[in-house]
């Protein structure tokens, strides 16, 4: 069974609390629960990590190379346009991924 990994970057742990008029009232737990339900329905395993630390995200990407991760959803938040290290780490996984953002 394929494993889907969702990586959430800095400040996404504050979803639902921080500026709900901009980001909505859904929490990160709500989002992960919906992703888990969709993965269950489709027969996939689901893992996720949120971190405000670039190093934690990079370490998790390195682990994805060998832990049966099949596909990744990434929202690196504020690191998206500033972190060459995250870009290099995600490319080094050689895994397919989709980058997503809140609007």
Jmol script that loads the backbone (N, CA, C; Angstrom):
load data "model"
ATOM      1  N   UNK A   1       0.844  -1.178   0.000  1.00  0.00           N
ATOM      2  CA  UNK A   1       0.000   0.000   0.000  1.00  0.00           C
ATOM      3  C   UNK A   1       0.893   1.246   0.000  1.00  0.00           C
ATOM      4  N   UNK A   2       0.558   2.205  -0.817  1.00  0.00           N
ATOM      5  CA  UNK A   2       1.338   3.435  -0.943  1.00  0.00           C
ATOM      6  C   UNK A   2       1.168   4.317   0.295  1.00  0.00           C
ATOM      7  N   UNK A   3       2.221   5.044   0.599  1.00  0.00           N
ATOM      8  CA  UNK A   3       2.197   5.981   1.731  1.00  0.00           C
ATOM      9  C   UNK A   3       2.305   7.402   1.218  1.00  0.00           C
ATOM     10  N   UNK A   4       1.383   8.241   1.673  1.00  0.00           N
ATOM     11  CA  UNK A   4       1.362   9.662   1.345  1.00  0.00           C
ATOM     12  C   UNK A   4       1.893  10.421   2.559  1.00  0.00           C
ATOM     13  N   UNK A   5       2.813  11.338   2.323  1.00  0.00           N
ATOM     14  CA  UNK A   5       3.387  12.158   3.391  1.00  0.00           C
ATOM     15  C   UNK A   5       3.009  13.613   3.153  1.00  0.00           C
ATOM     16  N   UNK A   6       2.438  14.246   4.170  1.00  0.00           N
ATOM     17  CA  UNK A   6       2.151  15.680   4.116  1.00  0.00           C
ATOM     18  C   UNK A   6       3.127  16.397   5.041  1.00  0.00           C
ATOM     19  N   UNK A   7       3.824  17.376   4.509  1.00  0.00           N
ATOM     20  CA  UNK A   7       4.750  18.193   5.300  1.00  0.00           C
ATOM     21  C   UNK A   7       4.224  19.619   5.367  1.00  0.00           C
ATOM     22  N   UNK A   8       4.084  20.116   6.578  1.00  0.00           N
ATOM     23  CA  UNK A   8       3.542  21.445   6.832  1.00  0.00           C
ATOM     24  C   UNK A   8       4.611  22.292   7.510  1.00  0.00           C
ATOM     25  N   UNK A   9       4.862  23.468   6.975  1.00  0.00           N
ATOM     26  CA  UNK A   9       5.927  24.325   7.479  1.00  0.00           C
ATOM     27  C   UNK A   9       5.515  25.272   8.585  1.00  0.00           C
ATOM     28  N   UNK A  10       6.324  26.312   8.793  1.00  0.00           N
ATOM     29  CA  UNK A  10       6.166  27.204   9.928  1.00  0.00           C
ATOM     30  C   UNK A  10       4.826  27.923   9.965  1.00  0.00           C
ATOM     31  N   UNK A  11       4.336  28.024  11.174  1.00  0.00           N
ATOM     32  CA  UNK A  11       3.115  28.752  11.535  1.00  0.00           C
ATOM     33  C   UNK A  11       1.828  28.056  11.114  1.00  0.00           C
ATOM     34  N   UNK A  12       1.922  26.961  10.386  1.00  0.00           N
ATOM     35  CA  UNK A  12       0.695  26.274   9.988  1.00  0.00           C
ATOM     36  C   UNK A  12       0.018  25.593  11.176  1.00  0.00           C
ATOM     37  N   UNK A  13       0.743  25.419  12.272  1.00  0.00           N
ATOM     38  CA  UNK A  13       0.144  24.915  13.502  1.00  0.00           C
ATOM     39  C   UNK A  13      -0.848  25.917  14.093  1.00  0.00           C
ATOM     40  N   UNK A  14      -0.819  27.155  13.613  1.00  0.00           N
ATOM     41  CA  UNK A  14      -1.726  28.195  14.111  1.00  0.00           C
ATOM     42  C   UNK A  14      -2.985  28.355  13.266  1.00  0.00           C
ATOM     43  N   UNK A  15      -3.143  27.512  12.262  1.00  0.00           N
ATOM     44  CA  UNK A  15      -4.356  27.601  11.437  1.00  0.00           C
ATOM     45  C   UNK A  15      -5.599  27.467  12.313  1.00  0.00           C
ATOM     46  N   UNK A  16      -6.602  28.266  11.990  1.00  0.00           N
ATOM     47  CA  UNK A  16      -7.835  28.277  12.752  1.00  0.00           C
ATOM     48  C   UNK A  16      -7.806  29.247  13.915  1.00  0.00           C
ATOM     49  N   UNK A  17      -6.619  29.622  14.327  1.00  0.00           N
ATOM     50  CA  UNK A  17      -6.452  30.560  15.442  1.00  0.00           C
ATOM     51  C   UNK A  17      -5.959  31.909  14.958  1.00  0.00           C
ATOM     52  N   UNK A  18      -5.037  31.880  14.013  1.00  0.00           N
ATOM     53  CA  UNK A  18      -4.383  33.088  13.520  1.00  0.00           C
ATOM     54  C   UNK A  18      -5.132  33.636  12.308  1.00  0.00           C
ATOM     55  N   UNK A  19      -5.598  34.834  12.389  1.00  0.00           N
ATOM     56  CA  UNK A  19      -6.255  35.535  11.287  1.00  0.00           C
ATOM     57  C   UNK A  19      -7.277  34.657  10.559  1.00  0.00           C
ATOM     58  N   UNK A  20      -8.282  34.152  11.275  1.00  0.00           N
ATOM     59  CA  UNK A  20      -9.267  33.283  10.617  1.00  0.00           C
ATOM     60  C   UNK A  20     -10.037  33.984   9.494  1.00  0.00           C
ATOM     61  N   UNK A  21     -10.096  35.310   9.531  1.00  0.00           N
ATOM     62  CA  UNK A  21     -10.754  36.043   8.452  1.00  0.00           C
ATOM     63  C   UNK A  21      -9.964  35.944   7.145  1.00  0.00           C
ATOM     64  N   UNK A  22      -8.690  35.585   7.233  1.00  0.00           N
ATOM     65  CA  UNK A  22      -7.855  35.399   6.041  1.00  0.00           C
ATOM     66  C   UNK A  22      -7.687  33.919   5.724  1.00  0.00           C
ATOM     67  N   UNK A  23      -7.331  33.127   6.762  1.00  0.00           N
ATOM     68  CA  UNK A  23      -6.965  31.725   6.548  1.00  0.00           C
ATOM     69  C   UNK A  23      -8.085  30.739   6.843  1.00  0.00           C
ATOM     70  N   UNK A  24      -9.222  31.214   7.349  1.00  0.00           N
ATOM     71  CA  UNK A  24     -10.341  30.337   7.653  1.00  0.00           C
ATOM     72  C   UNK A  24     -10.255  29.776   9.061  1.00  0.00           C
ATOM     73  N   UNK A  25     -11.264  29.003   9.424  1.00  0.00           N
ATOM     74  CA  UNK A  25     -11.357  28.484  10.789  1.00  0.00           C
ATOM     75  C   UNK A  25     -10.884  27.033  10.913  1.00  0.00           C
ATOM     76  N   UNK A  26     -10.576  26.390   9.798  1.00  0.00           N
ATOM     77  CA  UNK A  26     -10.069  25.020   9.857  1.00  0.00           C
ATOM     78  C   UNK A  26      -8.690  25.001  10.498  1.00  0.00           C
ATOM     79  N   UNK A  27      -8.492  24.047  11.392  1.00  0.00           N
ATOM     80  CA  UNK A  27      -7.186  23.870  12.017  1.00  0.00           C
ATOM     81  C   UNK A  27      -6.359  22.895  11.181  1.00  0.00           C
ATOM     82  N   UNK A  28      -5.079  22.819  11.489  1.00  0.00           N
ATOM     83  CA  UNK A  28      -4.226  21.848  10.816  1.00  0.00           C
ATOM     84  C   UNK A  28      -4.708  20.425  11.120  1.00  0.00           C
ATOM     85  N   UNK A  29      -5.199  20.195  12.337  1.00  0.00           N
ATOM     86  CA  UNK A  29      -5.766  18.884  12.671  1.00  0.00           C
ATOM     87  C   UNK A  29      -6.966  18.566  11.771  1.00  0.00           C
ATOM     88  N   UNK A  30      -7.805  19.566  11.486  1.00  0.00           N
ATOM     89  CA  UNK A  30      -8.942  19.363  10.583  1.00  0.00           C
ATOM     90  C   UNK A  30      -8.453  18.950   9.191  1.00  0.00           C
ATOM     91  N   UNK A  31      -7.450  19.646   8.700  1.00  0.00           N
ATOM     92  CA  UNK A  31      -6.911  19.349   7.374  1.00  0.00           C
ATOM     93  C   UNK A  31      -6.312  17.949   7.344  1.00  0.00           C
ATOM     94  N   UNK A  32      -5.519  17.617   8.360  1.00  0.00           N
ATOM     95  CA  UNK A  32      -4.920  16.278   8.409  1.00  0.00           C
ATOM     96  C   UNK A  32      -5.980  15.189   8.533  1.00  0.00           C
ATOM     97  N   UNK A  33      -7.049  15.448   9.273  1.00  0.00           N
ATOM     98  CA  UNK A  33      -8.134  14.462   9.403  1.00  0.00           C
ATOM     99  C   UNK A  33      -8.805  14.220   8.055  1.00  0.00           C
ATOM    100  N   UNK A  34      -9.013  15.281   7.277  1.00  0.00           N
ATOM    101  CA  UNK A  34      -9.605  15.108   5.941  1.00  0.00           C
ATOM    102  C   UNK A  34      -8.664  14.333   5.023  1.00  0.00           C
ATOM    103  N   UNK A  35      -7.376  14.657   5.086  1.00  0.00           N
ATOM    104  CA  UNK A  35      -6.403  13.919   4.272  1.00  0.00           C
ATOM    105  C   UNK A  35      -6.358  12.449   4.692  1.00  0.00           C
ATOM    106  N   UNK A  36      -6.397  12.186   5.994  1.00  0.00           N
ATOM    107  CA  UNK A  36      -6.403  10.806   6.491  1.00  0.00           C
ATOM    108  C   UNK A  36      -7.625  10.061   5.978  1.00  0.00           C
ATOM    109  N   UNK A  37      -8.799  10.696   6.042  1.00  0.00           N
ATOM    110  CA  UNK A  37     -10.030  10.058   5.574  1.00  0.00           C
ATOM    111  C   UNK A  37      -9.960   9.748   4.077  1.00  0.00           C
ATOM    112  N   UNK A  38      -9.431  10.678   3.298  1.00  0.00           N
ATOM    113  CA  UNK A  38      -9.298  10.434   1.860  1.00  0.00           C
ATOM    114  C   UNK A  38      -8.318   9.302   1.581  1.00  0.00           C
ATOM    115  N   UNK A  39      -7.222   9.272   2.309  1.00  0.00           N
ATOM    116  CA  UNK A  39      -6.244   8.188   2.130  1.00  0.00           C
ATOM    117  C   UNK A  39      -6.850   6.848   2.525  1.00  0.00           C
ATOM    118  N   UNK A  40      -7.578   6.816   3.635  1.00  0.00           N
ATOM    119  CA  UNK A  40      -8.247   5.578   4.059  1.00  0.00           C
ATOM    120  C   UNK A  40      -9.201   5.085   2.979  1.00  0.00           C
ATOM    121  N   UNK A  41      -9.981   6.009   2.426  1.00  0.00           N
ATOM    122  CA  UNK A  41     -10.959   5.664   1.394  1.00  0.00           C
ATOM    123  C   UNK A  41     -10.289   5.084   0.147  1.00  0.00           C
ATOM    124  N   UNK A  42      -9.113   5.600  -0.174  1.00  0.00           N
ATOM    125  CA  UNK A  42      -8.409   5.173  -1.382  1.00  0.00           C
ATOM    126  C   UNK A  42      -7.392   4.052  -1.129  1.00  0.00           C
ATOM    127  N   UNK A  43      -7.246   3.650   0.124  1.00  0.00           N
ATOM    128  CA  UNK A  43      -6.348   2.559   0.445  1.00  0.00           C
ATOM    129  C   UNK A  43      -4.883   2.948   0.573  1.00  0.00           C
ATOM    130  N   UNK A  44      -4.616   4.187   0.982  1.00  0.00           N
ATOM    131  CA  UNK A  44      -3.247   4.649   1.186  1.00  0.00           C
ATOM    132  C   UNK A  44      -2.974   4.813   2.676  1.00  0.00           C
ATOM    133  N   UNK A  45      -1.726   4.656   3.058  1.00  0.00           N
ATOM    134  CA  UNK A  45      -1.282   5.070   4.383  1.00  0.00           C
ATOM    135  C   UNK A  45      -1.067   6.577   4.344  1.00  0.00           C
ATOM    136  N   UNK A  46      -1.181   7.217   5.502  1.00  0.00           N
ATOM    137  CA  UNK A  46      -0.991   8.671   5.576  1.00  0.00           C
ATOM    138  C   UNK A  46      -0.097   9.015   6.760  1.00  0.00           C
ATOM    139  N   UNK A  47       0.925   9.809   6.508  1.00  0.00           N
ATOM    140  CA  UNK A  47       1.799  10.359   7.547  1.00  0.00           C
ATOM    141  C   UNK A  47       1.858  11.872   7.360  1.00  0.00           C
ATOM    142  N   UNK A  48       2.110  12.578   8.457  1.00  0.00           N
ATOM    143  CA  UNK A  48       2.233  14.034   8.353  1.00  0.00           C
ATOM    144  C   UNK A  48       3.180  14.556   9.414  1.00  0.00           C
ATOM    145  N   UNK A  49       3.737  15.713   9.122  1.00  0.00           N
ATOM    146  CA  UNK A  49       4.604  16.417  10.067  1.00  0.00           C
ATOM    147  C   UNK A  49       4.428  17.904   9.856  1.00  0.00           C
ATOM    148  N   UNK A  50       4.266  18.629  10.939  1.00  0.00           N
ATOM    149  CA  UNK A  50       4.330  20.084  10.911  1.00  0.00           C
ATOM    150  C   UNK A  50       5.514  20.471  11.768  1.00  0.00           C
ATOM    151  N   UNK A  51       6.313  21.399  11.266  1.00  0.00           N
ATOM    152  CA  UNK A  51       7.421  21.906  12.061  1.00  0.00           C
ATOM    153  C   UNK A  51       7.696  23.358  11.707  1.00  0.00           C
ATOM    154  N   UNK A  52       8.078  24.088  12.735  1.00  0.00           N
ATOM    155  CA  UNK A  52       8.545  25.455  12.539  1.00  0.00           C
ATOM    156  C   UNK A  52      10.044  25.480  12.302  1.00  0.00           C
ATOM    157  N   UNK A  53      10.646  24.308  12.288  1.00  0.00           N
ATOM    158  CA  UNK A  53      12.092  24.180  12.123  1.00  0.00           C
ATOM    159  C   UNK A  53      12.441  23.631  10.739  1.00  0.00           C
ATOM    160  N   UNK A  54      13.238  24.371  10.028  1.00  0.00           N
ATOM    161  CA  UNK A  54      13.696  23.931   8.713  1.00  0.00           C
ATOM    162  C   UNK A  54      14.460  22.611   8.824  1.00  0.00           C
ATOM    163  N   UNK A  55      15.252  22.459   9.862  1.00  0.00           N
ATOM    164  CA  UNK A  55      16.044  21.237  10.039  1.00  0.00           C
ATOM    165  C   UNK A  55      15.151  20.012  10.217  1.00  0.00           C
ATOM    166  N   UNK A  56      14.061  20.145  10.972  1.00  0.00           N
ATOM    167  CA  UNK A  56      13.135  19.018  11.151  1.00  0.00           C
ATOM    168  C   UNK A  56      12.518  18.596   9.824  1.00  0.00           C
ATOM    169  N   UNK A  57      12.132  19.560   9.014  1.00  0.00           N
ATOM    170  CA  UNK A  57      11.541  19.258   7.713  1.00  0.00           C
ATOM    171  C   UNK A  57      12.556  18.570   6.801  1.00  0.00           C
ATOM    172  N   UNK A  58      13.789  19.038   6.823  1.00  0.00           N
ATOM    173  CA  UNK A  58      14.843  18.423   6.009  1.00  0.00           C
ATOM    174  C   UNK A  58      15.118  16.997   6.485  1.00  0.00           C
ATOM    175  N   UNK A  59      15.189  16.792   7.796  1.00  0.00           N
ATOM    176  CA  UNK A  59      15.401  15.434   8.314  1.00  0.00           C
ATOM    177  C   UNK A  59      14.274  14.499   7.893  1.00  0.00           C
ATOM    178  N   UNK A  60      13.045  15.001   7.896  1.00  0.00           N
ATOM    179  CA  UNK A  60      11.906  14.151   7.498  1.00  0.00           C
ATOM    180  C   UNK A  60      11.968  13.838   6.002  1.00  0.00           C
ATOM    181  N   UNK A  61      12.384  14.799   5.208  1.00  0.00           N
ATOM    182  CA  UNK A  61      12.566  14.538   3.779  1.00  0.00           C
ATOM    183  C   UNK A  61      13.632  13.473   3.551  1.00  0.00           C
ATOM    184  N   UNK A  62      14.721  13.552   4.287  1.00  0.00           N
ATOM    185  CA  UNK A  62      15.771  12.543   4.147  1.00  0.00           C
ATOM    186  C   UNK A  62      15.231  11.161   4.505  1.00  0.00           C
ATOM    187  N   UNK A  63      14.438  11.074   5.556  1.00  0.00           N
ATOM    188  CA  UNK A  63      13.856   9.791   5.966  1.00  0.00           C
ATOM    189  C   UNK A  63      12.895   9.246   4.911  1.00  0.00           C
ATOM    190  N   UNK A  64      12.218  10.134   4.194  1.00  0.00           N
ATOM    191  CA  UNK A  64      11.247   9.705   3.178  1.00  0.00           C
ATOM    192  C   UNK A  64      11.892   8.893   2.059  1.00  0.00           C
ATOM    193  N   UNK A  65      13.177   9.074   1.874  1.00  0.00           N
ATOM    194  CA  UNK A  65      13.888   8.324   0.821  1.00  0.00           C
ATOM    195  C   UNK A  65      13.830   6.818   1.059  1.00  0.00           C
ATOM    196  N   UNK A  66      13.752   6.409   2.321  1.00  0.00           N
ATOM    197  CA  UNK A  66      13.893   4.984   2.642  1.00  0.00           C
ATOM    198  C   UNK A  66      12.756   4.414   3.493  1.00  0.00           C
ATOM    199  N   UNK A  67      11.715   5.185   3.772  1.00  0.00           N
ATOM    200  CA  UNK A  67      10.676   4.707   4.692  1.00  0.00           C
ATOM    201  C   UNK A  67       9.360   4.317   4.020  1.00  0.00           C
ATOM    202  N   UNK A  68       9.417   4.004   2.752  1.00  0.00           N
ATOM    203  CA  UNK A  68       8.223   3.571   2.007  1.00  0.00           C
ATOM    204  C   UNK A  68       7.296   4.714   1.609  1.00  0.00           C
ATOM    205  N   UNK A  69       7.715   5.973   1.790  1.00  0.00           N
ATOM    206  CA  UNK A  69       6.912   7.087   1.288  1.00  0.00           C
ATOM    207  C   UNK A  69       6.846   6.986  -0.228  1.00  0.00           C
ATOM    208  N   UNK A  70       5.634   7.148  -0.764  1.00  0.00           N
ATOM    209  CA  UNK A  70       5.421   7.032  -2.208  1.00  0.00           C
ATOM    210  C   UNK A  70       5.170   8.376  -2.882  1.00  0.00           C
ATOM    211  N   UNK A  71       4.597   9.316  -2.120  1.00  0.00           N
ATOM    212  CA  UNK A  71       4.187  10.599  -2.689  1.00  0.00           C
ATOM    213  C   UNK A  71       4.130  11.608  -1.562  1.00  0.00           C
ATOM    214  N   UNK A  72       4.403  12.882  -1.864  1.00  0.00           N
ATOM    215  CA  UNK A  72       4.399  13.918  -0.836  1.00  0.00           C
ATOM    216  C   UNK A  72       3.542  15.116  -1.245  1.00  0.00           C
ATOM    217  N   UNK A  73       2.849  15.656  -0.247  1.00  0.00           N
ATOM    218  CA  UNK A  73       2.177  16.947  -0.342  1.00  0.00           C
ATOM    219  C   UNK A  73       2.975  17.881   0.555  1.00  0.00           C
ATOM    220  N   UNK A  74       3.426  19.002   0.034  1.00  0.00           N
ATOM    221  CA  UNK A  74       4.243  19.900   0.838  1.00  0.00           C
ATOM    222  C   UNK A  74       3.696  21.318   0.823  1.00  0.00           C
ATOM    223  N   UNK A  75       3.661  21.912   1.992  1.00  0.00           N
ATOM    224  CA  UNK A  75       3.370  23.330   2.148  1.00  0.00           C
ATOM    225  C   UNK A  75       4.408  23.852   3.128  1.00  0.00           C
ATOM    226  N   UNK A  76       5.477  24.387   2.607  1.00  0.00           N
ATOM    227  CA  UNK A  76       6.581  24.838   3.441  1.00  0.00           C
ATOM    228  C   UNK A  76       6.378  26.247   3.977  1.00  0.00           C
ATOM    229  N   UNK A  77       5.193  26.801   3.790  1.00  0.00           N
ATOM    230  CA  UNK A  77       4.888  28.104   4.360  1.00  0.00           C
ATOM    231  C   UNK A  77       5.929  29.137   3.980  1.00  0.00           C
ATOM    232  N   UNK A  78       6.423  29.854   4.964  1.00  0.00           N
ATOM    233  CA  UNK A  78       7.396  30.924   4.755  1.00  0.00           C
ATOM    234  C   UNK A  78       8.724  30.453   4.197  1.00  0.00           C
ATOM    235  N   UNK A  79       9.007  29.149   4.281  1.00  0.00           N
ATOM    236  CA  UNK A  79      10.248  28.622   3.715  1.00  0.00           C
ATOM    237  C   UNK A  79      10.157  28.384   2.208  1.00  0.00           C
ATOM    238  N   UNK A  80       8.958  28.428   1.663  1.00  0.00           N
ATOM    239  CA  UNK A  80       8.748  28.053   0.268  1.00  0.00           C
ATOM    240  C   UNK A  80       9.673  28.792  -0.687  1.00  0.00           C
ATOM    241  N   UNK A  81       9.784  30.096  -0.525  1.00  0.00           N
ATOM    242  CA  UNK A  81      10.550  30.905  -1.480  1.00  0.00           C
ATOM    243  C   UNK A  81      11.932  31.302  -0.971  1.00  0.00           C
ATOM    244  N   UNK A  82      12.286  30.809   0.218  1.00  0.00           N
ATOM    245  CA  UNK A  82      13.552  31.256   0.796  1.00  0.00           C
ATOM    246  C   UNK A  82      14.540  30.136   1.085  1.00  0.00           C
ATOM    247  N   UNK A  83      14.084  28.889   1.078  1.00  0.00           N
ATOM    248  CA  UNK A  83      14.963  27.813   1.526  1.00  0.00           C
ATOM    249  C   UNK A  83      15.503  26.973   0.368  1.00  0.00           C
ATOM    250  N   UNK A  84      16.730  27.240   0.021  1.00  0.00           N
ATOM    251  CA  UNK A  84      17.416  26.407  -0.973  1.00  0.00           C
ATOM    252  C   UNK A  84      17.658  25.022  -0.395  1.00  0.00           C
ATOM    253  N   UNK A  85      17.897  24.953   0.915  1.00  0.00           N
ATOM    254  CA  UNK A  85      18.142  23.660   1.570  1.00  0.00           C
ATOM    255  C   UNK A  85      16.923  22.749   1.465  1.00  0.00           C
ATOM    256  N   UNK A  86      15.709  23.282   1.664  1.00  0.00           N
ATOM    257  CA  UNK A  86      14.504  22.462   1.505  1.00  0.00           C
ATOM    258  C   UNK A  86      14.312  22.046   0.059  1.00  0.00           C
ATOM    259  N   UNK A  87      14.577  22.947  -0.855  1.00  0.00           N
ATOM    260  CA  UNK A  87      14.463  22.607  -2.272  1.00  0.00           C
ATOM    261  C   UNK A  87      15.405  21.454  -2.624  1.00  0.00           C
ATOM    262  N   UNK A  88      16.640  21.551  -2.181  1.00  0.00           N
ATOM    263  CA  UNK A  88      17.609  20.487  -2.448  1.00  0.00           C
ATOM    264  C   UNK A  88      17.178  19.175  -1.799  1.00  0.00           C
ATOM    265  N   UNK A  89      16.676  19.247  -0.571  1.00  0.00           N
ATOM    266  CA  UNK A  89      16.267  18.022   0.136  1.00  0.00           C
ATOM    267  C   UNK A  89      15.079  17.352  -0.538  1.00  0.00           C
ATOM    268  N   UNK A  90      14.117  18.143  -0.987  1.00  0.00           N
ATOM    269  CA  UNK A  90      12.947  17.524  -1.633  1.00  0.00           C
ATOM    270  C   UNK A  90      13.344  16.906  -2.969  1.00  0.00           C
ATOM    271  N   UNK A  91      14.238  17.548  -3.716  1.00  0.00           N
ATOM    272  CA  UNK A  91      14.697  16.963  -4.972  1.00  0.00           C
ATOM    273  C   UNK A  91      15.532  15.706  -4.727  1.00  0.00           C
ATOM    274  N   UNK A  92      16.268  15.685  -3.626  1.00  0.00           N
ATOM    275  CA  UNK A  92      17.105  14.525  -3.306  1.00  0.00           C
ATOM    276  C   UNK A  92      16.280  13.286  -2.975  1.00  0.00           C
ATOM    277  N   UNK A  93      15.015  13.464  -2.569  1.00  0.00           N
ATOM    278  CA  UNK A  93      14.184  12.294  -2.271  1.00  0.00           C
ATOM    279  C   UNK A  93      13.895  11.497  -3.537  1.00  0.00           C
ATOM    280  N   UNK A  94      13.894  12.195  -4.684  1.00  0.00           N
ATOM    281  CA  UNK A  94      13.533  11.598  -5.969  1.00  0.00           C
ATOM    282  C   UNK A  94      12.113  11.026  -5.952  1.00  0.00           C
ATOM    283  N   UNK A  95      11.253  11.591  -5.091  1.00  0.00           N
ATOM    284  CA  UNK A  95       9.859  11.176  -4.986  1.00  0.00           C
ATOM    285  C   UNK A  95       8.954  12.210  -5.642  1.00  0.00           C
ATOM    286  N   UNK A  96       7.840  11.766  -6.192  1.00  0.00           N
ATOM    287  CA  UNK A  96       6.881  12.735  -6.730  1.00  0.00           C
ATOM    288  C   UNK A  96       6.244  13.540  -5.593  1.00  0.00           C
ATOM    289  N   UNK A  97       5.932  14.808  -5.873  1.00  0.00           N
ATOM    290  CA  UNK A  97       5.327  15.657  -4.860  1.00  0.00           C
ATOM    291  C   UNK A  97       4.494  16.736  -5.533  1.00  0.00           C
ATOM    292  N   UNK A  98       3.596  17.283  -4.742  1.00  0.00           N
ATOM    293  CA  UNK A  98       2.824  18.459  -5.141  1.00  0.00           C
ATOM    294  C   UNK A  98       3.017  19.500  -4.054  1.00  0.00           C
ATOM    295  N   UNK A  99       3.321  20.719  -4.455  1.00  0.00           N
ATOM    296  CA  UNK A  99       3.440  21.834  -3.531  1.00  0.00           C
ATOM    297  C   UNK A  99       2.097  22.540  -3.469  1.00  0.00           C
ATOM    298  N   UNK A 100       1.574  22.709  -2.282  1.00  0.00           N
ATOM    299  CA  UNK A 100       0.283  23.352  -2.094  1.00  0.00           C
ATOM    300  C   UNK A 100       0.454  24.587  -1.224  1.00  0.00           C
ATOM    301  N   UNK A 101      -0.523  25.511  -1.333  1.00  0.00           N
ATOM    302  CA  UNK A 101      -0.489  26.751  -0.543  1.00  0.00           C
ATOM    303  C   UNK A 101      -1.899  27.115  -0.112  1.00  0.00           C
ATOM    304  N   UNK A 102      -1.985  27.821   0.961  1.00  0.00           N
ATOM    305  CA  UNK A 102      -3.269  28.392   1.362  1.00  0.00           C
ATOM    306  C   UNK A 102      -3.508  29.641   0.528  1.00  0.00           C
ATOM    307  N   UNK A 103      -4.762  29.931   0.294  1.00  0.00           N
ATOM    308  CA  UNK A 103      -5.063  31.158  -0.446  1.00  0.00           C
ATOM    309  C   UNK A 103      -5.813  32.129   0.427  1.00  0.00           C
TER     310      UNK A 103
END
end "model"
wireframe off; spacefill off
backbone 0.3
color backbone group
